[in-house]
Amino acid sequence: MNKFGRVLLPLITPFDEKEEVNYQAFEELIHYVIDKDYCDTLIITGTTGEFNTLTFDEKVKLYQTAVKVVNGRKPIIAGTGCASTKETIALTKAAADIGIDTCMIVAPYYCKPTQEAIYEHYMEIANNTDINILLYNIPIFTGVNIDPKIVGKLAENKKFIGIKDEAGINPFQVTDYYFATNDANPNFLIFNGDDLMLMPTISQNAIGIVSGGAHLVGDKIKNVFVKYYDGKVEEALNIYREIFPLFRVCGINGRIHPNPMLRAAIEVVTGIKVGKPRRPLNGITTSEKEALMNVLKELKLV
């Protein structure tokens, strides 16, 4: 049932010096991660893709570009969650028209809806689109947590194939989601969405990870899963410990969004000009660059 594999990579959206989307760099980045075999599936315009600062038309063009460049080599999931139900439906339909059959839809953000309103939001999307939906729970940015009871209720509808959970917020919620959905849909997919929580969520039977760090160490992340499921738990743990400092440094100085650090790392390691984040996110400081380079050197990425 899981055609998406273990490692789902949410692609960075490259920007040029004027903060315009750099579609050429986006194509280069797609080729890079596929050629390196760093992931099983690509996610376009997720949090790592800074969907919240992209326009509707930019997102659609990114979907079109990804479908063309990937050319069937990997599954593609489009992040189509918007602040309003109406726009989410429109963007989801646009992704479907381009040929993408699965959308990752974040919980409605900013307005802090009730749990019942969250349920109605998702059901309205399901009833008005013909697409598979991966729920996306990230309370640190949306301001709301999708309650396991609501996820269980949604799982009764087979259009809802799974959930990505920002597991660092609630380290046990992966298990809560398992119990909430298993009776309704034993095939419901539960992905961890936090690189730091890779090992803790594998042990809770998270089917995989949505990993921004996979831009750089996707091979090692894949190997953590291989070793773990081969029964070589200590070896899996050692790999996790090896790459943990990279995940940790992306949150340096209290940064909540990992993108500024991740962008700088990707540019240094790959040579692809992905640029700085789109404001209001700011680029990294000299001291942050120094800390990042130390980690990249330790991992022999530079």
N, C-alpha and C positions, 0 to 999 in steps of 0.2 A: 504493500500500500504506500510505502514511502519512496516515491520516485525522486525525492529531492536530496537523498543521501544524508550524510552526517554534518558536513560543513557547508553552510550557506553564507555566501560572502556579500555583504551590503556595500556596493561600490561607492567610493568617493565620487562626488560630482566635481570635476576640475573647473577652476575659474581662471580667467586671464587677469591681467593687471587692472582691468577696468571692472572686474567682478562679473563679467559676462561668462556664460557657460562655454567652456573650451571643449567642443565636441570632438576635435581631433585628438586631444589628449585622452578623452573618454574612450575613444576607439582603441588607442594604444594601450590603455590600462586594461581593457577587456582582453585584448590579445595576450598581454603579459600574464594575467592571472590564469588564463586558460592554458597557455603554453607551459606554465609552471605546474599546472594541475593542482592549484592551491585550494580548489573548492569543488563541490558537487553541484551547486546551484548558485546563480547570480540573482541578487536582489537590487532592483533599480529604484532610486529615490526613497530609500529608507532614512532612518535618522542619520546614519553615516553619510548618506547622500544629501543631507541638509534639505530634505523635502520642504521643510517649513518656510524656507526663504526662496523657494523656486516658484515661478509663475506656473499657471495651468499649462500654457503653451510650451514652456521649457520642459516640463515633465513629459508631455506627449512626445516631444521631439527626442527626448532621451530614451523613451520606450522604443520609438521607431529605430533609432540608431542602434540600440542594443539588439533588437531582433535581427536587424540586417547583419551586424558584425558577428554576433554569436553564431548565427546561421545553423541553429539546431545542435550545436556542440554541447550545450548545457541547458538545463531547464532555466527559465526566467520567471521571477516573481516580481510584480510591480507593486511598489508602495503607493497606494491610492487614498490613504486616509487624509481627510481634510477636517477643518474645524466644524463644518456644517454637513448635515446628512445630504442635502441637495447637491453640493459640490462633490462630495465623495461618490455619489451615484454617477454623476456626469463623468468624473475622471475614471472610474472603474469601467464604465461603458466604453470610454475612449481606449483604454488599455485592451479590452476584449476585442474591439474592432481591429486593433493592430495585430492581434493573434496571440496575446498573452492569456493563458487560461487560469492563472492563479494570481490573486492580489492579496497583499499583506495590508491589513487595514487597522491602523492605530485607533485606540479609544479616542472619542471626541475630546478635544483639548480646550483649555482656557476657561470654558463656561462651567466646568465641574458639574456635569449632569448627575442625576440620581442613577442608581443601579437599574431601575426599571426603564429610565430613559436611554441608558446605554444598550439595554436589550432591544428596545424598540428601534434604536438607531441601526443596529446590525440587522435586524429582521427586515427593516425597510430596504436596506441595501440588497439583502438576499432576494427579496421579493421583486426587486426591480432590475436585477442584473442576472446574467447567465454566466456565472463564473465561480470558481472555488475560492473560498475565503480563508486566509490564515489570520486569525486574530492577533493583535499586537498589544501587549500590556507593558507600559513603561511609565508608571506613576510619577517618577521623578521629573518628567517633562509634561505629562498631560494633566497632572493634578488629581487624577482619579485612578483607583485600582479596580480592575474588572474582577468582581467577586467570584470565587469558584462556583457558587450556586448558579450564577448567571452563565458562566462558561458551560456548566453541565446542561443547562437548559438550551443553550444555543447548539450544543453538540448533538442534540436530538435531530437537528436538521443537517443532513449530510453535505450541504453546501459548505458547512463550517468544518474544515478538514483538520484544524489544529490551532495551536497558539504559540506565539513567541513571547516568553516572559522575561522581563528584566530582573533576573533572579537575585541580583545583589540587594534589591529593596526588601524582598521577603524570601530568605534562603530556603524556606520549606514549602513555598507555594507550588513548586513543580509537583510535589507529592499531593498537595491539596487538589490541584487540577486533575491529577491522575484519578483520585478517588471520585471526584465530581463527574468525570466524563466516562469512566471505564464501562459502566453499565449501559449508558446511552449509546456509546460508540467506542468499542474496544480498539478501533483503528485510529482514534483521534491522536494526532501527532503533537507532542509537547517538546518545544525547542527552548533551550536556554539562550538568552540574548545578552549575556554578560561574559566577556572573556575571562575575567577574574574568577568567575564561578564555574569554570569548565569542569574541574574534577568533582566539586561538591554536587553538581547536578547530574553528572554521569552516574554517580552512585545512587541517585534517585530515579534513574532510568529515563532521563531526558534523552530523546531519540537522536538529538544532535544539537548544534550550536549555530547561532547567527553571529558571525565573528568579523568585526572590523580588522582585528589583528591578523586575519587570514590573508590580507594583502601582502603581509611580510613573512609570516610563518605558517601559512596554510598547510604545508607539508608536515610540520611538527604537530599541529593540531589534529590532523588526520591520524597521525601515528599514535597519539594519545588514545584515540578510540580503538585503534587496531590492537594495541597492547592490552588495553583494559579488557576488551572482549575476548582476547586470547588467554585471559587469566593471568597476564603478567602485570599485575596491578602496581607493583613497586616500580617497574620500568615506566609505566604510564605516569606515575606520580613524579618520577625524576624528570621526564620531559616537560611536564606541567611546571615544575619548579624552575626549570631552565628558562622557559619563556615568560614566566610570571612577571619578572621585572619590566618587561616591555609593556605588559598590560598596566602595571602599576604606574609607570612613568607617564602614561597618557593622562593620568589624573593629578599630575604634579601641581603644587600650589593651590590645591582645592578646586582645580578645574573640574566641572561637572561633565562638560561635553568633551569627549576625547579627540575630536576632529582636528583642532589646531596642531596638536602633537603628532597625531597619526598622519596628517597631510605632510608635515615636514619630514617624517620618517620615510614615507612612500617616495617623496621626491628625491631624497638622498640615496635610497637603496635602488630605486628603479631608473632614475634619471628622467622620468616622465614629469613634465612641468604641470603639476596639478594645482599649483598656486595656493594662496592663503584662503581661509574660509571667507564666506560672504558675511559682511557685517550684519548684525552687531558682534559676531564672534571675532576675536582679535587673533593676530598671529602670535607666534611664540617669542619669548624674550631670549636674550643672549645666554643667560644662565640656564634657561629651560633647554635651549639647543645643546648646550654643553652636557647636561644630564642625559638628554636623549642620545647624543653621540656615544657617550660612555656605554650605555646599554646596547646600542647597535654594534659597537665594537666587541663587547663581551659575547654577543650572539654570532659574531663573525659575519654580520650582514653588510659590513663596510670594511 
